Amino acid sequence: MKNVLPLLLSLFLSSCTVLLPPGPPQEYGANDYAVGQAEPYPQEVKLGRQRLENFIRRANPRQKQLLAENPYVAVQANELVAGEDWTLLRELASGKARAGQYYIQDFRNLSNFPVKFLLIYDGRTRRLVKRIGVLIIDTPNLGQVANFAGVRAVYAGTGWWPIL
């Protein structure tokens, strides 16, 4: 009987390592809106570029000045729910992902949280800054400069400036 307990304990501990994630989740700064990253589909890149063009075209002189000072623009290319990304869902459940406004509302229904997929473009060249997009849950105000996976960019949402 004495030999069975260490055997069971070692089996339990070795099986737990298999269930753990392969590595630590991506860490972002406290002021960063990113909760994850993903590669975009070609249609998302195309939609993002169209929304970027709309955003730049509609800018008034003050907004154009903001874009001149901060040339990177974060554009929403898609929206999904957290349940579609198992890694993100795990981080939300553990409290490692930033999602303040939704935790306050209902932390029991994590799989239905809306997640926005952003692509970050250089407004001068109209090209992607990185080939990887950014997943966010909380959003800054439209036209606000914020950090997205370490890149400082103007948040464009779906391509409309806020009405002032």
N, C-alpha and C positions, 0 to 999 in steps of 0.2 A: 504494500500500500504506500510506503514511503517513496518508492521509486516512481509511482504513477503520478503523483502530484508535480514533481519537477518536469516530467515528460509533458503533462497537460499544459503546464505553464509555458514551457518553451514552444509548444505547438501554437498556443494562443498568441504569444508575442510574435512569432514568426508570421502568422497569418495576418496580423494587424499591419505589418509593414507592407504587405501586398495591397491592402485596402487603402493605404494612404496615397495622396497624390504624388506624382513623380518628382516634383520640386516645389519650391515656394512660389506662391502667386506673384505676378508682376506688381511691384510696389510703385506707387505714384505719390507725389508730394501732397501735403495737406491742402494746398490751394489748387490742386489739379482735378479737373472734372472727369478724367478718364477712369473707367472701371475695367477696361479691357481693350484689346486690339484684335483686328481681324483683316483678312485680305478682302478687297472689294471684287465684285463681279464686274465685267465690262459694262453692263447696263447701269450699274451704280456710278461708275466713273463718268459715263456720258450724262446721266441725270445731274450729278454733282457739278459738272462743268456748265450745264445749262443754267442751273440755279446760281452759280457764281457769276455768270454773265448778267443775269437779271439783277443780282445784288449790286454789282458795280454800275450797271447802266442806270439804276434808279437812285443812286447816291446824289444827295444835294452837295453844295460846296463844302459845308462843314464835315459831312460824312466822307467826302473825297479826301479831305485833309487827314482824317483818322486813318483811312486806308493808305495814304502816303506814309504816315508814321508807322503803321503796322501792316505790312504788305501781305501777311499770311491771313487767309480767310478759312474758317471752319464751316463747311456746308453739310447739311443733313442730306444723306443719300438714301437712307432707308430707315424703317422703324420695325422693330420686332418686339417680342416679349421675352423676358428673362428666361423663361422655361425652355426656349429654343437653344440656349447655350448652357450646357451642363456645368462647365467650369465657372461661369459667371454666377449661376444659381448657387453653386457651392460657396462662393465667396460672399454672396449676399446673406446666405443663411448663417455664415460664421461671423458676419459683421465686419469683414475686411474690405468690402466694397462701399464706396461713398454713395449713399442714397437717402439722405436726410429727410426730404419731404415725404418720401414714400414710407419710411419706417414709422413716421409719426402717424400716418393714416392707417396702414394695415400691414404689419410685418408677418402675418400668418399666411398671406396669399402671395408669396414671393414670385411664384412662377408667372404671374400675370403682370408684373411690373413692365411698363413700356420702356424700351431701351432704344435710344437713337444711335444710328450709325453715321458718323461724320467722316468726311474726307477733307483733308487740309490742302488747300491750293495756295500757290503764290499768285497774288492778284496781279502782279506785273507781267508774269510770263504765262499765266493761265495753266500752269502745270502743277501736278501733285508734288507736294513737299516730300512726302513719304509714300511708298507703295502700300503701306498698311493704314487702314482706317482706324478710327477710335470709337469705342462704345462708351456712351454716357447715359446716365439716368437723370441726374439733376442737370438743369440747363441754366446758363447765365442769361441775362437779358439780351435781346437782339441788339446787335451793334456794340456789345460790350467786349472788351479785350479780356481774354482768359487763357488759362493753360490747359492744353489737351495733350496728354501723354508727353509732357515736357516741351511742347511747342506752343509758343505764345501766338494767339491768333484772334481775329475779330470773329465773333459768333454771328453767322448769317442765317442759321436755321434753314428754312426752305427757300430763302432768296428774297425775302421782303425786309425792308427797313422798318423800324417801329414808327408809328405815326406820332409826331411830336406836336 
